[in-house]
Amino acid sequence: GWRILLMGDAGFETEKWLLENLPDQLASDVVIKGQHGSDLSGLEEFLLAVRPQALIASNRSFPAAQQISPGWREMLQGHQITLFDQQQSGAVEILAGPNSLELKAYVNGQSLTLSRRNP
């Protein structure tokens, strides 16, 4: 099946622990994450281990720690990870089929269809 990694607002320590202890179990098609209120999250090395095709992330204008930074956004683009910024997209519906996974945003209409990739 499809693999979706739910990170909540896990931060630096959680991502480092997962990298050190479960590196072979992290690969996922989609990551859903919040922004940690007082810690770094969404580390590049973590995302490279997970290898998601899409990332759904919360983004709040206040406090500053809850914002998606321009540099992080650029890093995702550089790794060809499609970002669903929930400040712009609103809720994102995920429809799983046997050979495709469809993501649809309610507010801005952003959509993405993922196809099975080779392991």
Secondary structure by P-SEA (a helix, b strand, c coil): cbbbbbbccccaaaaaaaaacccccccccbbbbbbccccccccaaaaaaacccbbbbbbbcccccccccaaaaaaaaaacbbbbccccccbbbbbbcccbbbbbbcccbbbbbbccccc
